[in-house]
Structures are given as structure tokens and as C-alpha cells.
Amino acid sequence: DHFETNQFLHPYHGNTYFNFARSNGLSFWESTPYALGGSLMWELVMETNYPSRNDLITTTLGGIALGEMTYRLSSLVLDERKSGSERFWREVAALIIDPTRGLNRIIKGEVSRYRPKSEYELEPVKSTIMVGPSYFYESGGIYKGNGNLSMKLDMYYGNPFTDKSRKPYDFFNIKGIFSLGTQPVVSQVSVLGLLFGKNYKHKKDQNMLLGMFQHFDFFSNVYYKIGANSLGAGIIYKFPAVDDVDFESGMHVGWIVLGGGSNIKEAFKYEADGTAYRDYNYGTGFTYKFESLLTLKGKGYLSLGLYNYKIYTLDGADGEDNLLMFTPRIAVALSPNTYIGFEYNSFIRNSNYKKYNDFTTRVYEMKLFISNSF
């Protein structure tokens, strides 16, 4: 199958299995086997191709990440204290966000049930939407690039610095990029979710969260493609530097349980079972991520991100792939919640193979944006 099918659509399908269980009252951990069971059911008794370990792992792990994320987001929309048109549109929105939960609610008659108070786990949400034009070009080809219009969503569910007994995904971050123009419509979907952890406080106003995190990453670009399902340790911390200046940062190191990557220049195709072909390598490896945010209250902010994905091929062209992403951003405040800014991102893809030519792709992106936080 194509990269997008295996690395995004399969995890989305795994999310439906997970949420049939989750929306029937099971906890996060109790629901996780259903993502595996649903994938096994499909691979063994419904699909005409031979079972694929690639599909099994990606559907299960990606399904858990997308499943709990969509379940909690749909809980934010649902409000059984409401009635009339507001209740109707809330139910419709929840159905769109989490279709299997919405189907269960219809079957069980919950779409019309009234409750005097909410019984769902709810956490505060902080989101930013950035919209603007961007320009991609390869190294040495600044006048041969292509333009694009993109919208980026950066959402934080839960407060990582609240000192409390932690539950899976009571804190997670979603990053999504949706494009119009030369890039794929869904250019990025990344989920970083806390599995378990503990809060610590050092001195006054210096807070941190230590824990184990689950990562789901999907990048689809005309110049590079990387997908990864990872598990690893991380730390998120915050402290005031001086008056009216805040500094937040996060560091993560993870094991890529299974990931894959392809490149438009070297579109290797591998026969999977005599009836289907795969247009990318897949394997295991590691990832590390670093993010920092320096905020000058009422004036603007400076953001830096460094992300690296190293994948050693298990199936495909023997060798290794590495994607390094550096994403600096600067923004000036127009109002307390509105900013205008500039990004200059770099993406370096190194692929080293035993039987094929090695190649390096260097891609740069210049982006202007206006953003709103809510």
C-alpha cells in the first residue's frame, strides 16, 4: 500500500476499534487490546492479502494515540445538560470527531439523554491556529520552489504543570498542518500523549512534568515522507526568566517501535506478497525532540523546535533513513491573542542504502502567518 494508507489511514481505522471499547465505558488501558484485536481481525479473516506486521503494529499503536485523543476531544464537545439545536449540533460535532463513539451514542439512545452535570473527564485546552502562505525550495534552488497556503493547528489539552495524580492522556499535544496548493492536503499529524508521569516543583514557579509518552508522527511532503510510532521518556518544564518573560521547554527521547519513510526522488517499490506493493521502507529506530518557547508578555514570542527521526530498515531497501527538522519561529503581538510572524524551517533527509545510491535532500520553507490563540 501507499505510504499515506499505511501510516495514516490504518492508524485512523485503529482509532475506531479503540473507541468502540472506550465509548462503552472501558478505561484507556482496558481499551488498548481492542485496537490490536480489531487489526488482527482484519488482517487474518477479512483481507485477501497475507497478514502484515507493518499494518498490525501501525494500526494498533497509531489507533491508540488517535483514539484517546479523539475520545477526549469529543468529550469537550458533548454536553448532556443542553437541549434543542445546540444539543443537536454538539452531537453532530462529536460524531465527526469520534465516529464510533457517535454511533454507540445513537445505538444506546445517549444522543437524547439528559444529565444535570457532566460525567466526562475534562481538561483545559489551549489552541493556536496559524494561517499564511509558505514557499518551499530545495538547497540551491531558491528560484525553483513552489508556493503553498497552509493552516497549522497547535493544541495543548490539559496543563502539564498541574500537580495531581496523572492519568493517560490527561495531557497531550496535537500538531496538524493542512495545505492548499502544491503540498498534500494533510501534510502533518503529530500527537504527543502522556502515558504516566509525575509533577515536580523546584523553588518558586519552577514546574516540571516527568513521564513516559506516546508519539504518533505523520509527515507527508512532496520532498519527503516520514511516519513513526514511538514510546519514550520526556520532561516538560517552565520557569519565569525575568518579570513579564516566561520560558517553557520540553525534551523527549523515544524508541520508534515502527516507522517508515519514502522520497519522491527514490520511489522504491517492494512486492509485499505477490499482489500488493509498498512504496516505502519501514523499520525501527529512535527519535529525539526539543521544543522551547520564550514569551514576552504582550509583545511577542520566539519558538524553537528540533526533531530527529532515525529509522533502520527492517523491510525494504537495506540501510537507514534520517530526517532532521529545525523549526524556528518569531511572532509579534497585535493583540493579547493575535500574532503576526515568520518561520524559516529546514528539513534534512539523509538516506544511506547498501544496494542503492545514497542521497541527501535539503528542503527549506519560508512562511508568513497570522495566528490566533483561544
Protein Blocks (a to p, Z undefined) as FASTA:
>chain_A
ZZklmmmmmmmmmmmmmmmmmmnopafklmmmmmmmmmmmmmmmmpmbdcdfklmmmmmm
mmmmmmmmmmmmmmmmpcckbgcjllmmmmmmmmmmmmmlmmmmmmnopmmcccfbdcbd
cddddddddddddddddehilmlcccdddddddddedjfkbccdddehiaccddddddeh
jbcfblbdcddddfbdcdddehehiacdddddddddddddfkbccddddddddddddddf
bghiacdddddddddfbacdddfklcccddfkopaccfbdcddddddddddddddehkbc
cdddddddddddfbdcedddddddddddddddfbfkbccdddddddddddddfkbccddd
ddddddddddddZZ
